């Protein structure tokens, strides 16, 4: 079986190389500052570890959602115009200018691989907050990557529900690699719950998925995260899963 190469850009953004294809998750490349969203603003505390010009050619962008600037910012939107394919939600298909294809829950698309095979990308559910929060935060998706001779990879997007993780594990598990959006994000929009996985939930999700390797994303560089990378490491250690976790610094890479 071939492997997966992951280069962490920062926030929710990473280059994922699998099956000879290069994919980019949630493009965010703007510098630190305040980014308005409705009557509120999200505060970015650090810039990316990799500039857009350093990303190189891409085969597709996996966009969990377009409505929040910490998942798709101005520089990220500019990049979408330069890629051949963007896979995202039906809402993003209606709103984003560019080659966006809606990928509903459990729907898939097969991307041709250089070796003649295909990489299957399946859209999977994501719940961006506690039950009932979708009407406030909007539609979000996750992704599963699979194919003959390839590792099975889960990219959670901004999911905060372990019930969603269980449903995905039942269909596709066990997983070779999981990219879990963590950070226990909180905003005034949904004051009664976290919008992404807590560190403890990320460790529990890894166990549910039976994921051999885990790379956390989206746990730093924004002020609305309430838990950081050290917290993720501590919870994985407490769960006896420290050997599965690969916490990368911005710009760093890992081959799995």
matplotlib code that plots the C-alpha trace (Angstrom):
import matplotlib.pyplot as plt

x = [0.0, 1.2, 1.3, 0.1, 2.3, 0.8, 2.2, 0.6, 0.1, -1.7, -5.2, -7.4, -5.1, -2.9, -1.6, -2.5, -0.6, -2.1, -2.2, -0.1, -2.6, -2.2, -5.2, -5.5, -7.9, -9.7, -7.5, -6.5, -3.4, -4.3, -2.2, -3.2, -6.0, -9.7, -12.0, -15.6, -18.4, -21.8, -21.9, -19.0, -15.3, -12.9, -9.4, -6.5, -3.4, -0.7, -0.1, 0.4, 3.5, 3.5, 2.6, 0.2, 3.0, 4.8, 1.9, 2.6, 0.1, -3.1, -5.5, -8.4, -9.4, -11.4, -13.4, -15.4, -17.4, -17.1, -19.1, -16.4, -13.2, -11.2, -11.9, -11.9, -10.3, -9.6, -6.3, -7.9, -10.7, -8.2, -6.5, -9.8, -9.8, -6.4, -7.4, -9.2, -11.7, -13.2, -15.3, -17.6, -21.2, -24.2, -24.2, -20.7, -21.6, -24.2, -22.0, -18.4, -17.1, -14.9, -15.0, -17.0, -18.8, -21.3, -20.6, -23.5, -23.3, -22.2, -21.8, -18.5, -16.4, -13.5, -10.4, -8.0, -4.6, -1.4, -0.9, -4.3, -6.3, -8.7, -8.8, -12.4, -13.4, -16.6, -18.5, -19.4, -21.5, -20.1, -21.9, -20.4, -21.5, -24.1, -27.4, -29.5, -26.7, -26.7, -29.3, -26.9, -23.5, -24.5, -23.7, -20.4, -18.9, -16.1, -14.3, -13.1, -10.3, -10.0, -8.9, -7.3, -3.8, -4.3, -4.7, -8.2, -8.1, -10.7, -10.8, -13.3, -13.9, -15.4, -17.3, -18.1, -20.2, -18.9, -22.2, -21.2, -17.8, -19.4, -21.6, -18.5, -16.5, -19.4, -19.3, -15.5, -13.5, -10.9, -8.9, -5.2, -5.0, -7.4, -7.1, -9.1, -10.2, -9.9, -9.4, -12.8, -13.8, -16.3, -18.1, -21.0, -23.1, -23.4, -22.7, -23.7, -21.3, -18.1, -18.0, -15.2, -13.9, -12.4, -9.0, -10.6, -13.2, -10.4, -8.7, -12.1, -12.7, -9.3, -10.3, -13.8, -12.2, -9.5, -7.2, -3.6, -2.2, -3.8, -2.8, -4.7, -5.7, -7.5, -6.4, -4.3, -3.9, -7.4, -8.5, -11.8, -10.0, -10.1, -7.7, -4.4, -1.9, -0.5, -4.0, -4.4, -1.1, -2.1, -5.5, -4.0, -1.4, -4.1, -6.0, -2.9, -2.9, 0.2, 2.1, -0.7, -0.5, 1.5, 1.3, 3.0, 4.3, 3.2, 5.2, 6.2, 5.5, 5.0, 5.0, 2.6]
y = [0.0, 3.5, 6.2, 9.7, 12.8, 15.8, 19.3, 21.5, 25.1, 26.3, 26.4, 24.0, 24.1, 21.2, 19.7, 16.0, 13.9, 10.4, 8.1, 10.6, 13.4, 16.6, 17.9, 21.0, 21.3, 24.6, 27.2, 30.0, 32.2, 35.6, 37.4, 38.0, 40.5, 40.8, 39.2, 40.3, 37.7, 39.3, 41.7, 39.8, 39.3, 36.4, 37.2, 35.5, 35.5, 34.1, 33.8, 30.6, 28.6, 28.2, 31.0, 30.3, 30.5, 27.7, 25.2, 24.1, 22.5, 21.0, 18.4, 19.5, 21.5, 19.9, 22.7, 21.8, 25.1, 28.6, 30.7, 31.3, 33.2, 30.8, 28.1, 30.1, 33.5, 36.1, 34.6, 31.2, 32.4, 33.7, 30.3, 28.6, 30.3, 28.5, 24.9, 22.5, 21.2, 22.2, 19.7, 21.2, 21.6, 22.4, 25.9, 26.6, 25.5, 28.2, 30.9, 30.4, 31.6, 28.8, 25.1, 24.0, 20.6, 19.8, 16.5, 15.5, 13.1, 9.7, 10.8, 10.3, 11.2, 9.2, 11.2, 9.7, 8.8, 9.0, 5.2, 4.5, 3.9, 6.3, 8.1, 8.0, 11.1, 10.6, 13.5, 12.6, 14.4, 17.1, 18.9, 22.3, 22.6, 21.0, 19.5, 22.1, 24.5, 24.1, 26.8, 29.2, 28.1, 26.7, 23.6, 21.8, 18.6, 16.1, 13.8, 10.2, 9.3, 5.7, 3.6, 0.3, 0.0, 3.3, 4.1, 5.2, 8.8, 10.8, 14.6, 15.7, 19.4, 21.4, 18.5, 18.6, 15.4, 12.0, 10.5, 11.7, 10.1, 6.8, 6.8, 7.4, 4.7, 2.2, 2.8, 3.2, 2.1, 1.3, 4.3, 4.5, 8.3, 10.8, 14.6, 15.9, 19.5, 20.2, 23.3, 23.3, 26.5, 28.8, 31.9, 34.0, 32.7, 29.3, 30.0, 26.7, 24.4, 23.9, 24.3, 21.8, 18.7, 19.2, 17.7, 14.8, 14.3, 14.2, 11.4, 9.6, 10.1, 8.5, 5.5, 5.2, 5.5, 3.0, 5.4, 4.2, 7.8, 11.1, 14.7, 17.4, 20.5, 23.8, 24.1, 27.2, 30.6, 31.9, 33.5, 31.5, 28.2, 27.4, 24.4, 24.2, 21.6, 20.9, 20.0, 17.6, 15.9, 15.6, 14.0, 11.6, 10.6, 10.1, 7.9, 5.8, 7.0, 9.3, 7.0, 7.7, 11.5, 13.7, 17.3, 19.4, 23.0, 25.3, 24.5, 21.0, 17.7, 14.1, 10.9, 8.3]
z = [0.0, -0.8, 1.8, 2.5, 2.6, 4.6, 4.6, 7.3, 6.2, 9.3, 10.7, 8.6, 5.6, 4.6, 1.3, 1.2, -1.4, -2.0, -5.0, -7.0, -6.6, -4.6, -2.6, -0.5, 2.5, 3.4, 1.8, 4.3, 3.6, 4.9, 7.5, 11.1, 11.8, 12.3, 9.7, 9.7, 9.5, 9.7, 12.7, 14.3, 13.5, 13.9, 15.0, 13.3, 15.5, 13.1, 9.4, 7.3, 7.4, 3.6, 1.0, -1.8, -4.3, -2.6, -2.7, -6.2, -8.7, -7.2, -8.5, -6.3, -3.2, -0.5, 1.0, 4.1, 3.9, 2.5, 4.9, 7.6, 7.0, 9.1, 6.6, 3.3, 3.4, 0.7, -0.5, -0.4, -2.7, -5.1, -5.2, -6.1, -9.4, -10.2, -9.5, -11.7, -9.2, -5.8, -3.9, -1.3, 0.0, -2.1, -0.5, -1.6, -5.1, -5.2, -3.6, -4.7, -8.0, -9.5, -10.4, -7.4, -7.5, -4.7, -3.0, -0.8, 2.1, 1.0, -2.6, -4.3, -7.2, -8.7, -9.6, -12.1, -10.8, -12.7, -12.4, -14.1, -11.0, -9.2, -5.9, -4.6, -2.7, -0.7, 1.0, 4.6, 7.2, 9.5, 12.3, 13.0, 16.6, 19.0, 17.8, 16.1, 15.3, 11.5, 11.0, 12.7, 11.3, 7.9, 5.9, 6.4, 5.0, 5.6, 3.2, 3.0, 0.5, -0.6, -3.6, -4.5, -3.0, -1.2, 2.5, 3.7, 4.9, 6.9, 6.8, 9.4, 8.4, 11.2, 12.8, 16.6, 16.8, 17.9, 16.6, 13.2, 13.6, 14.6, 11.4, 9.3, 11.1, 10.6, 6.8, 6.1, 9.1, 10.1, 8.9, 8.1, 8.5, 10.1, 9.8, 12.7, 13.1, 16.8, 19.0, 20.8, 18.9, 20.6, 19.5, 20.7, 17.8, 19.6, 23.2, 24.6, 22.8, 20.9, 17.1, 16.6, 18.5, 21.9, 22.5, 24.5, 21.7, 19.1, 21.0, 21.3, 17.6, 16.8, 18.8, 17.2, 13.7, 14.7, 13.0, 12.9, 12.3, 13.3, 12.2, 14.0, 12.1, 13.0, 16.6, 16.4, 14.7, 15.6, 18.9, 19.1, 19.8, 23.4, 23.4, 21.7, 20.3, 23.8, 24.9, 22.0, 22.8, 26.5, 25.7, 23.2, 25.8, 28.5, 26.1, 25.4, 21.8, 21.8, 19.3, 16.7, 16.9, 14.6, 15.6, 13.0, 13.1, 10.3, 7.2, 8.4, 6.7, 7.6, 5.4, 6.7]

ax = plt.figure().add_subplot(projection="3d")
ax.plot(x, y, z, "-o")
ax.set_aspect("equal")
plt.show()
